[in-house]
Amino acid sequence: MATIFETGDSDVLDFPGQTMTVGDTFEGISTINDTNDAVFVSLVEGQSYTVTLAGLPANSTAFSLFYSNFTTHAGDVSEEGKGQDTGELIKDLVISEDGYSFSFTAPNTGNFAFGQERDNWDDGDVTYQLTVEDFTPTATTDGDDRLWGSDIAEDLDLGLGHDWFAGGDGNDVIVGNTGNDRIYGNQGNDTLRGGGDNDHLNGGDGDDILNGGSGRDKLRGGDGEDRLRGHTGNDHMQGGNGNDSLDGGDNNDRVHGGNGNDTVNGDNGNDKLYGNQGDDLLSGGLGKDVMMGGDGADTLDGGAGRDVLTGGSGADVFVFGTDMQKDFIMDFEDGVDMLDFSAHGLTDITDLRIVQSGDNARLFIDAGNFVTIRDTDIADITADDLIFA
């Protein structure tokens, strides 16, 4: 909460311990009645800001707005409220209407005092007041930014550099762009994009959309029904709570569905997919994938490549599409789990060639494509275990 200090002839509105960040707006924050009044805010070097003024005189009036880097109530803008205000000029203004806005870029990081200076000032002639109505950052820098969101919805490109951003309660759209960024959506239904390099994205509460972009990214959906995509790079993804949809994208990813009934897709690459809790759908896609359903009634489809499938607890279904090759099932439970060959047009168990291979059962669709079931006797494989077309 801002604090107003009564300082003799001047009023100073201070924001102790707060940093202006993109999307923040301080509305109606200060009335500047003479040259001894000022507004103190914390700014970030290279950040662009927009100021909106209101409460103007009846006739056009000339002002000079300045800033000066104060860390305390010191200098010419002081608690005594005496002396002419000094500081680096922001802009000479001739203001004749409400809602006048101007933008500027902070020259360095620190606490700044904003006020106005008018030639030939005479306290007896004060017939107007100048109010800083809105004060809003409008862009990021190309350096390593550290930004906090507000309760409104942010729409922000973090630009170059290794950036850190934490959103507020709004539905934010944040793009990391280049650099190793850390982006936290927190509350709200957020859209977070990492861009290039190795990013950390955390959706927080709400139904979020996360895209890691290129690089080795870490994505965590948090609470809510989230959609996560790793894109390119060896990514690590965690859905969290809720019924989430996760896609590893290219390269070799590690993807965890978390709690809820999740859809987990490895896409391209040699992926490790985990359903965790809930009734999950796991699809390996291309590559040699390792898939573990976890708790619940899961469906596992290895896709193309030589995949290793573990259903876990629950009544699981192992699906073998037309692009399968030589898959391996670690834990088939007779009378509980099912084998789905419907994509091959098979109508009866006699369409399969089933042979014993040591302690394992091996089911051939043709010479090049078969399924090996660990620690299973072929006598235990019956038509009741199979799903046909």
N, C-alpha and C positions, 0 to 999 in steps of 0.2 A: 504494500500500500504506500502511495506517495505521501510525503509529509510536507506541509507548508510551514515555513519559518517566517515569523514576523520579524523584520529586520530594519526597524526604523522607517525610513522613507521607501524601502524596497521590500518586495515580497519575492522569496525564492522558493520554487517548487523543486523538491529534490527526489530522486529515485535511488536511494542508497542500496547498493548490493544488487541492482538489477541491470541487465544488459539488453539494449534494444536489439531485437532479432527480427529476421524477415517475417512479415505478416503481423507483427505486433503493432498496435495502434494505441497511443495514449490520447484519449478524446477529452477535449476541454481541459487540458492539463494546467494551463496557467494563463493569467491575465497580466500583461505587462503594461503598466500605467505610466512609467517614466523610465529614464535611462538607468536607474539603479535596480530595476527588476531584471530577473534572469531565470532561466530554466536549466537545471542540471540534469544531464543524461549521460549514460555510458555508450560510447560508440566504438566501432571496429574499423581499423585502418583499411581503406580501399572500399568500404561498404558505401553504397549509395542510399541516400535518405530523401524522403519527401516530407515537406512541412506545409500544412494548410493553415491559413490565417483567417480570422473572422473578427467581427465587432469593430468596424472601421468608422472613421469620422465621416461627417456629412460631405466634406469636400476631399478631393484628392490630396494625399499627404505624402511627403517624401520621408523615407526611412533608410537607415543603413543597418542591416542585420549582421552580427559578428559572432564569432565563436572564440573562446579562449580555453586552453587546456588547464582546468582546475582539478586538483585532487581533493581539495576541501573548499570550504567557503572562504576563499582567500583572494588576494589581489584587489582590483578596483571594484569588482562586484563582491561586496563584503557584508558582514553582519552589521557593520555600522551604517551601510548604505550611503556612504559619502564619496565624492569624487566623480570625475567623468569616467564612463565605462570605456574600456579599451579592449583590444583583441583583434584577431585577424578578420578582415572583412569577408563576409559570405557573399553579400549581394547588395547593391543599391536598388531600392524599390520605390516605385511610385504607385501607391495602392488606391484604387478608387471603387472597388467592389468587394463584396463578401466572397469567401471561398477562394481567395488567391492562394495559389500553390507554387512552390519552387523546389528544386532538387539540388543536392550538392553531394560531394564525396568527402568522407572524413579523411584528413591528411595523416592521422595516426590513431592508435588505440589509446583510449583513456576516458576520463570524465570531462565533459565539455559544458561550458556555461553559454547559454544562448540568450541574447538580449537585443535591444534596439538602441540606436544612438541617433539623436536628432540635433542639428545645429540650432543655436539660439534658443535653447530650452528655457522655459519659464514655467515653474510649478503653478503659477497663478493662471496660466493659460491652458491647463490640462482640460480638454473638452472631449477626449476620446479614450478608448482603450484598445489595445491590440492583444488578441487571444490566440495562443497556439492551440488550434482546435484538434488537429491530427498530426501525429509524428510517426511516420511509418518507414522502415527500411524497405528498399525496393530491389536489391540485387545482392549477390555474393561477390567475393573476391576471387582472384586466381591463386591465392595462397591456401594455407591450411586453416580452414574456417572451423569455428566451434560455435554452433548456433542452437538456440532453443526456440521452439515454436510456441504459438499462443493457443487460445481456445477456439480461434477461427480456423478455417481451412487454409492451409498453406499450398502454394503452387510454386515450386522452387527448383531451379537447376543449380547445384552446388558448384559447378564449374571445375577448374583445375585444382589440384592439390589434394592432400589427404584430409578429408573433411569429417566432421562429427556433427550430427544433427539429432535432436530429440524433439519429436512433435508433441502437441498438446491434445486437446479434446476434439479437434476438428478432423475432417476427412481430408488428409493431406496427400498431395502428389509431389514426391521428392525424387529427383534424378541426381545420382552421385556424379555422373560424368567421369572424367579421368581421375586417377588417384585411388589409394586404398581407403575407402570411405566406411564409416560406421553410421548407420541410419536406424533410428528407433521411431517407429510410428506412434507408439503408446496408444491412447484411446482413439476411437474413430475408425472408419473404414478407409484404410490408407492404401495408396499405391506407391511402392518403393522400387526404384530401379538403380542397380549398382553402377551400370556403365562399364568402363574399362577397369582393369586391374582387380585386386583381391579385396572384395568388399564383405562387410558384415551387415546383414539386414535383419531387423526384428520387427515384426508387425505389431506386437502387443495385443491389446484387446481390439475386438471388432473383426469384421470380415475383410481381410486384407489381400492385396495382390502384390507379390514380390517377384522380381526378375533380377537375377544376379548379373546378367550380362556376361562379358568375357572375363576370364580370370578364375582363380580358385576361390570361390565365394562360400560364405556360410549364411544360410537362410533359416530363420526360425519364424514360423507363423504366429505362435502364441495362441491366445484364446480366440474362438470364432471359427467360422468356416472359410478357410484361407485357400488361396491359389498360389502355388510356388513353382517357379521355373528357374532351373540353374543356368540354362543357356549353354555357352561353351565354357570349358574348363572343368577341372576335377572338383566338383562342388560337394558340400556337406549340407544336407537339408533336414529340417525337423518340422513336422506339421504342428505339433502341440495339441491342444485340446480342440475338439470340434471335428466335423466331417470335412477333411481337407483333400485337395487335389494337388499332387506333386509330380513334377516332370523334371528329371535330371538334365535333359538336353544332351549335348554332345560330351564326349570324353567319359572318364571313369568316375562315377558319382556314388556317394553314400547317402541313401534317402530313407528317412524314418517317417512313417505316417503319424505316430504318436497315438493319443487317445482318439476314439471315434471311428466311424466307418469311412476309411480313407481310400482314395484312388492313387496308387503309386506307380509311376511309369519311369522306367530307366531310360528309354529312348536309345540313343546310340552310345556305344561304349561298353566296357566290362564293368557293370554296376553291381552294387550291393544294396538290396532293397529289403526293408523291414516294415511289416505291417503294424507291429506292436499290438496294442489293444484294439478290439473292435472287429467287425466283419469287413475285411479289407479286400480290395481288388489290386493285385500286383501283376504288372506286365513288364517283362524284361526288355522287349524290343530287340535291337541288334546287339550282338556281342555275347561274350561268355559271362552270364550273370549268376549271382548268388542271391537267392530269394528265401526269406523267412517270414511266414505269415504271422507268427505269434499267437496270442490268444484270440479266440473267436472263430467263426466259420468263414474262412478265407478262400479266395479264388486266386490261383497262381498260374500264370501263363508265361512260360519262359521266352516265347518268341523265337527269333532266329538265333542260332549258335548253340553251343554245348552248355546247357545251364544246369545248376544244382538247386533243387527245390526242397524246402523244408516247410511243411504245413504248420507245425506246432500243434497246440491243443485245439480242440473243436473239430467239427465236421468240415473238412476242406475238400476243394475240388481242384484237381490238377488238369490243366487244359493244354492240349497239344495241337497247335495249328499246322497249316500246310507248310510253314516255313521252319518247322522244328528240325533238329538234326539228331543229336545224341544226348538226351537229357537224363539226369540222374535224380531219383527221389530218395530222400534220406529217411523218411519216417511214415511211410504209408501204413494206415491202420485199417486192417480188413474189417468190413462191416460198418465202417464209419466214414472213411474218405472215399472219394470217387475219382475215376480216370475218364476224362472227356476227350474222345476221339471223333466227335461229330463232324468236325471240319473236313475230315478225310472221306466222308461219305460211307463210312463203315456201318453195316446194319446188324452184324452178329459177331460174337466172339470168335467164330471160325474164320473171320476175315483177318485176324491177327495170327502171327506165328509166335508162340510163347515157348521159351526154352529156359532151362535152368543153367545158370552160369555161376558155379560155386555156391555161395550162400545167397545169391541174388537171383531174382526173376528178371528176364529180359523179354520185352514185348516188341516184336518187329512189325512195322508197317510195310516196309520194303527193306531191301538189303542195306541201304545207307542210313535209314532213319529208324531209331528204336529208342525205347525207354527202359532204363535199368532201375529196378526197385530194390533197395537195399534190404538185406536180411528177410527175404520173402520167398516162400516156397511156391512154385507154380500151381500146386494143388489148391492154394488159397485164392487164386485169381479166378473169379467166376463172372458170369454175365451180369450179376447183381452189382459188381464193382465198376461197371463200365457204362458210359453214356454214349449212345450211338446217334447217327443222323436220324 
